[in-house]
Amino acid sequence: MRFQTPLVPATLIRRYKRFLADVRLEDGREVVAHCANPGSMMGLAEEGMRIWVEPNDDPKKKLKYGWRLVEHDGGHFTGVDTSVPNRALKAALLAREVSGLSYDSVRPEVKYGENSRVDFLLETAGAADLYLEVKSVTLMRRAGLAEFPDSVTARGLKHLQELAQVVSEGHRAMLFYLVQRTDADRVSVAADIDPAYAAGFAEARAQGVEVMAVDCEISPEQISLGRVLPILD
């Protein structure tokens, strides 16, 4: 998935009101950028961080920059836009590029559970339907270990329970962790941050919910799916 407009580097001044960030461009101008991430962004929103923003000239948009990446030492990147995982995964699913997930039909935002919509419903004649829920993973507190969630997520727990329910009805269900980092080599649940989610995760797996984690190849030009990563118990 290529960015619509070439990204430009900037320095983070502060993030506030969840969806706003003051940034300093390389020419010294200070601008407000949209931050498409409602989460805590733990470890990714510190003053002085080198980031990359996407300019736009859309007259319908109040803010003319969108925050897309954080750059780390060693040339590594983290994607902070939570809309990217679904868009990138949809493209990969349609192109049949995800191992084990080759389906004839890829339907986004299908109603299921209790007033919920599953991210994707995958269908193929002669096979069980697959309900697939996508989670963006960006937290890293120990080198190489990506973790989810980065804050308490009642919504995430509800999704786990609903996925387990569709398995009991004879369908497949999968939780897909898309790791928007280039420096991760394994994934785990952050049980200390959300014990209830961790318990729900273990229960869902025991009931047959499948789990897959895939990292991303990230640059200021594009983001694409990368390697399958191991998930630690």
Rosetta blueprint (number, residue, H / E / L):
1 M L
2 R E
3 F L
4 Q L
5 T L
6 P L
7 L L
8 V E
9 P E
10 A E
11 T E
12 L E
13 I E
14 R E
15 R E
16 Y E
17 K L
18 R L
19 F L
20 L E
21 A E
22 D E
23 V E
24 R E
25 L E
26 E L
27 D L
28 G L
29 R L
30 E E
31 V E
32 V E
33 A E
34 H E
35 C E
36 A L
37 N L
38 P L
39 G L
40 S L
41 M L
42 M L
43 G L
44 L L
45 A L
46 E L
47 E L
48 G L
49 M L
50 R E
51 I E
52 W E
53 V E
54 E E
55 P E
56 N L
57 D L
58 D L
59 P L
60 K L
61 K L
62 K L
63 L L
64 K L
65 Y E
66 G E
67 W E
68 R E
69 L E
70 V E
71 E E
72 H L
73 D H
74 G H
75 G H
76 H L
77 F E
78 T E
79 G E
80 V L
81 D L
82 T L
83 S L
84 V H
85 P H
86 N H
87 R H
88 A H
89 L H
90 K H
91 A H
92 A H
93 L H
94 L H
95 A L
96 R L
97 E L
98 V L
99 S L
100 G L
101 L L
102 S L
103 Y L
104 D L
105 S E
106 V E
107 R E
108 P E
109 E E
110 V E
111 K E
112 Y E
113 G L
114 E L
115 N L
116 S E
117 R E
118 V E
119 D E
120 F E
121 L E
122 L E
123 E E
124 T L
125 A L
126 G L
127 A L
128 A L
129 D L
130 L E
131 Y E
132 L E
133 E E
134 V E
135 K E
136 S E
137 V E
138 T L
139 L E
140 M E
141 R E
142 R E
143 A L
144 G L
145 L E
146 A E
147 E E
148 F E
149 P L
150 D L
151 S L
152 V L
153 T L
154 A H
155 R H
156 G H
157 L H
158 K H
159 H H
160 L H
161 Q H
162 E H
163 L H
164 A H
165 Q H
166 V H
167 V H
168 S H
169 E L
170 G L
171 H L
172 R E
173 A E
174 M E
175 L E
176 F E
177 Y E
178 L E
179 V E
180 Q L
181 R E
182 T L
183 D L
184 A L
185 D L
186 R E
187 V E
188 S E
189 V E
190 A L
191 A L
192 D L
193 I L
194 D L
195 P H
196 A H
197 Y H
198 A H
199 A H
200 G H
201 F H
202 A H
203 E H
204 A H
205 R H
206 A H
207 Q L
208 G L
209 V L
210 E E
211 V E
212 M E
213 A E
214 V E
215 D E
216 C E
217 E E
218 I E
219 S L
220 P L
221 E L
222 Q E
223 I E
224 S E
225 L E
226 G E
227 R E
228 V E
229 L L
230 P L
231 I E
232 L L
233 D L
